[in-house]
Amino acid sequence: MSSVVWTTWHPCGLLSGEPVHPFAIIVLNQPLNGKALDAVIGSASLLVCADGGANRLYTYDQDKRNFKNRLPDAIIGDFDSLSKPVEEHYRAQGVPVIEDSDQYSTDFTKCLKWIRTWCHKSFDSPSTTMDVVVLGGLGGRVDQGFSQIHHLYMAENDEALLKGRIYLLSEQSLSFVLANSNNRIHVAPGYFEENVGIIPVLGRTIITTSGLEWDVNQWTTEFGGQVSTSNHIRSDKIEISFQGPRPLFTLELHKTLTAPGS
């Protein structure tokens, strides 16, 4: 009888400054959660802006004056939204501004490929894991929100990209695509509220959970049927097993980490 293999997630490590793996931040051209960015910026190995994400970073830096003087390691994209004054500002400070006009990839994907190349050059071991925290919005336009989730799945499916885990950090939530069939998520007080969701984005999935207020066993979830939203954390270790397409798991950020007005 084969033993169960678990994929373990430590999202609190990202927010506490004690990450399990090195990680990069990608700032998208979406509403920026400055409180969450403050929490992760200090321990990030890389800070990369996707095109107009540099505008967001620049505005935040100018408005708040609390960004710890961290410059982007690169600004990457086709530059259809990067403003000229922001480009000139970062160029003057030595930030690489890398134009990639490939119309068959998005700015997000271009950033992931650049990070992967950086990892191969910078780490002694090619197997070193580099996680990615994507700063993007899920609270604005619906189509753009779905686009961010779509990119999470695309990145997970593309073997030419990173082998690490990819997290989407938005105004109120931290979200990621569950891996393999058995997932163990470690959480701690002070980083998340109690609400979580397990969303069957790709279709009908059968899930089993432990550590939640309303645990389920071999429970079918799909759009148009039953969906597990607004469940509650009841343990510092949540276990989720599934059969079928990989669902999206989302945690509500603690109120101290949510964007103002969200």
C-alpha positions as CSV (number, residue, x, y, z in Angstrom):
1,M,0.0,0.0,0.0
2,S,1.5,3.3,-1.1
3,S,1.9,6.1,1.4
4,V,0.0,9.4,0.8
5,V,2.2,12.2,-0.5
6,W,1.3,15.6,0.7
7,T,2.1,19.0,-0.9
8,T,2.7,21.4,2.0
9,W,1.9,25.1,1.9
10,H,3.2,27.8,4.3
11,P,1.5,31.0,3.3
12,C,2.1,32.6,6.7
13,G,5.8,32.4,6.1
14,L,5.5,34.8,3.1
15,L,3.6,37.4,5.3
16,S,5.8,37.0,8.4
17,G,9.1,37.5,6.7
18,E,10.1,33.9,7.2
19,P,9.5,32.2,3.8
20,V,10.1,28.5,3.4
21,H,11.5,29.1,-0.1
22,P,13.0,32.1,-1.9
23,F,10.3,34.0,-3.6
24,A,9.9,36.8,-6.2
25,I,7.2,39.4,-6.3
26,I,5.4,40.4,-9.5
27,V,3.5,43.7,-9.5
28,L,0.8,43.7,-12.1
29,N,-1.0,46.7,-13.5
30,Q,-3.9,46.2,-11.0
31,P,-5.0,47.9,-7.8
32,L,-2.1,47.5,-5.3
33,N,-2.6,46.2,-1.8
34,G,0.1,48.3,-0.1
35,K,-0.3,46.7,3.4
36,A,0.2,43.2,1.9
37,L,3.1,44.4,-0.2
38,D,4.8,45.9,2.9
39,A,4.5,42.5,4.6
40,V,6.2,40.6,1.8
41,I,8.7,43.0,0.3
42,G,11.4,42.8,2.9
43,S,12.1,39.0,2.4
44,A,11.6,38.9,-1.4
45,S,14.6,37.8,-3.5
46,L,13.3,39.6,-6.5
47,L,10.8,42.5,-7.3
48,V,9.6,42.6,-10.9
49,C,7.0,44.9,-12.4
50,A,4.9,43.8,-15.3
51,D,4.6,46.8,-17.6
52,G,2.2,49.3,-16.1
53,G,2.7,47.6,-12.7
54,A,5.7,50.0,-12.4
55,N,3.2,52.9,-12.5
56,R,1.4,51.3,-9.5
57,L,4.6,50.8,-7.6
58,Y,5.8,54.3,-8.3
59,T,2.5,55.9,-7.2
60,Y,2.5,53.8,-4.0
61,D,6.1,54.7,-3.3
62,Q,5.5,58.4,-3.8
63,D,2.2,58.5,-1.8
64,K,3.3,56.4,1.2
65,R,7.0,57.0,1.5
66,N,7.4,53.7,3.4
67,F,8.5,51.4,0.7
68,K,11.9,50.7,2.3
69,N,13.7,52.1,-0.8
70,R,13.3,48.8,-2.7
71,L,13.7,49.4,-6.4
72,P,12.4,46.8,-9.0
73,D,15.0,44.3,-10.2
74,A,13.4,44.6,-13.7
75,I,10.4,46.1,-15.5
76,I,9.2,43.8,-18.3
77,G,6.5,43.9,-20.9
78,D,5.5,45.3,-24.3
79,F,5.1,48.7,-22.6
80,D,1.7,49.6,-23.8
81,S,0.8,51.0,-20.4
82,L,4.1,52.0,-18.8
83,S,4.1,55.8,-18.5
84,K,7.2,57.7,-19.8
85,P,7.9,59.6,-16.6
86,V,7.9,56.4,-14.6
87,E,10.1,54.7,-17.1
88,E,12.6,57.6,-17.0
89,H,12.5,57.6,-13.2
90,Y,13.5,54.0,-12.9
91,R,15.9,54.0,-15.7
92,A,17.7,56.9,-14.0
93,Q,18.2,54.7,-11.0
94,G,19.6,51.8,-13.0
95,V,16.5,49.6,-13.1
96,P,16.6,47.3,-16.2
97,V,13.6,48.1,-18.5
98,I,13.2,45.1,-20.7
99,E,10.9,45.2,-23.7
100,D,9.4,42.0,-24.9
101,S,7.0,42.4,-27.8
102,D,6.0,38.8,-28.1
103,Q,2.2,39.0,-28.8
104,Y,1.7,35.3,-27.9
105,S,2.5,35.8,-24.2
106,T,1.2,38.2,-21.6
107,D,3.3,40.5,-19.5
108,F,2.7,38.2,-16.5
109,T,4.1,35.2,-18.4
110,K,7.1,37.3,-19.6
111,C,7.9,38.1,-16.0
112,L,7.8,34.5,-15.0
113,K,10.1,33.5,-17.9
114,W,12.5,36.3,-16.9
115,I,12.5,35.1,-13.2
116,R,13.2,31.5,-14.3
117,T,16.2,32.7,-16.3
118,W,17.4,34.7,-13.4
119,C,17.1,31.6,-11.1
120,H,19.2,29.5,-13.5
121,K,21.9,32.1,-13.5
122,S,21.8,32.9,-9.8
123,F,21.3,29.5,-8.0
124,D,24.0,26.8,-7.8
125,S,21.4,24.1,-8.0
126,P,18.9,24.0,-10.9
127,S,16.4,22.3,-8.6
128,T,16.2,25.3,-6.2
129,T,12.6,26.3,-5.7
130,M,11.5,29.9,-6.3
131,D,8.0,30.8,-5.3
132,V,6.2,33.8,-6.8
133,V,3.8,36.2,-5.1
134,V,1.7,38.1,-7.6
135,L,0.2,41.4,-6.6
136,G,-3.0,41.6,-8.5
137,G,-6.6,42.6,-8.0
138,L,-9.7,40.4,-7.7
139,G,-11.9,43.2,-6.5
140,G,-12.3,45.3,-9.6
141,R,-13.5,44.3,-13.1
142,V,-14.8,40.8,-13.2
143,D,-13.1,40.0,-16.5
144,Q,-9.7,41.1,-15.2
145,G,-10.2,39.1,-12.0
146,F,-10.9,35.9,-14.1
147,S,-7.8,36.8,-16.1
148,Q,-5.6,36.7,-13.0
149,I,-7.0,33.3,-12.0
150,H,-6.5,32.1,-15.6
151,H,-2.9,33.1,-15.4
152,L,-2.4,31.1,-12.2
153,Y,-3.5,28.0,-13.9
154,M,-1.5,28.7,-17.1
155,A,1.6,29.2,-15.0
156,E,1.0,26.0,-13.1
157,N,0.5,24.1,-16.4
158,D,3.6,25.5,-18.2
159,E,6.6,23.3,-17.5
160,A,8.9,25.9,-19.2
161,L,8.1,28.3,-16.4
162,L,8.9,28.0,-12.7
163,K,8.7,24.9,-10.5
164,G,7.8,26.9,-7.4
165,R,4.4,27.8,-6.1
166,I,2.5,30.8,-7.3
167,Y,0.3,32.9,-5.0
168,L,-2.1,35.7,-5.9
169,L,-2.2,38.4,-3.3
170,S,-5.1,40.7,-3.8
171,E,-7.0,43.3,-1.8
172,Q,-8.6,40.9,0.6
173,S,-7.3,37.4,-0.2
174,L,-4.4,35.1,-0.8
175,S,-5.2,32.5,-3.4
176,F,-3.4,29.6,-5.1
177,V,-4.1,26.5,-7.2
178,L,-4.0,23.3,-5.1
179,A,-1.3,20.8,-6.3
180,N,-1.3,17.1,-6.8
181,S,-4.1,15.3,-4.9
182,N,-3.3,16.0,-1.2
183,N,-2.6,19.4,0.2
184,R,-1.7,20.5,3.7
185,I,-1.9,24.2,4.4
186,H,-0.4,25.6,7.6
187,V,-2.0,28.8,9.0
188,A,-1.4,30.9,12.1
189,P,-3.4,33.6,14.0
190,G,-2.8,37.2,12.9
191,Y,-2.4,36.6,9.1
192,F,-5.8,35.4,8.0
193,E,-9.4,35.7,9.0
194,E,-11.5,32.6,9.3
195,N,-13.1,32.5,5.8
196,V,-11.8,30.2,3.1
197,G,-13.1,28.9,-0.2
198,I,-12.4,25.9,-2.4
199,I,-13.4,26.9,-5.9
200,P,-13.8,24.2,-8.7
201,V,-12.6,26.5,-11.5
202,L,-11.8,23.8,-14.0
203,G,-14.9,21.7,-13.5
204,R,-16.3,18.9,-11.3
205,T,-14.1,17.9,-8.5
206,I,-14.5,15.6,-5.5
207,I,-13.0,17.0,-2.3
208,T,-12.3,15.8,1.3
209,T,-11.2,18.3,4.0
210,S,-10.2,18.5,7.6
211,G,-9.5,21.5,9.8
212,L,-12.6,23.4,8.7
213,E,-15.8,24.1,10.5
214,W,-17.8,22.3,7.8
215,D,-15.5,19.4,6.7
216,V,-16.6,17.2,3.9
217,N,-15.8,13.7,2.8
218,Q,-15.8,12.7,-0.9
219,W,-18.0,15.8,-1.6
220,T,-18.7,16.7,-5.2
221,T,-18.2,20.4,-6.1
222,E,-18.9,22.2,-9.4
223,F,-20.3,25.4,-10.8
224,G,-24.0,24.9,-11.1
225,G,-24.0,22.5,-8.2
226,Q,-22.4,22.8,-4.8
227,V,-19.4,25.2,-4.1
228,S,-17.5,25.5,-0.8
229,T,-17.3,29.2,-0.1
230,S,-17.3,31.0,3.3
231,N,-16.1,28.0,5.2
232,H,-14.2,28.6,8.4
233,I,-10.7,27.7,9.6
234,R,-10.8,25.6,12.8
235,S,-7.3,24.3,12.9
236,D,-3.7,25.5,12.3
237,K,-3.4,22.7,9.7
238,I,-6.0,22.4,6.9
239,E,-5.9,19.3,4.8
240,I,-7.6,19.1,1.4
241,S,-7.6,16.1,-0.9
242,F,-9.3,16.0,-4.2
243,Q,-10.1,13.9,-7.3
244,G,-10.5,15.6,-10.6
245,P,-9.3,19.0,-11.8
246,R,-7.3,21.1,-9.4
247,P,-9.4,23.6,-7.5
248,L,-8.5,27.1,-6.4
249,F,-8.0,27.7,-2.7
250,T,-8.5,31.1,-1.2
251,L,-7.9,32.6,2.3
252,E,-9.2,35.9,3.5
253,L,-6.4,38.1,4.7
254,H,-6.4,39.4,8.3
255,K,-7.9,42.9,8.5
256,T,-4.4,44.4,9.2
257,L,-3.3,43.2,5.7
258,T,-6.3,44.3,3.6
259,A,-6.3,47.2,1.3
260,P,-8.1,50.4,2.6
261,G,-11.7,50.5,1.4
262,S,-11.8,46.9,0.3
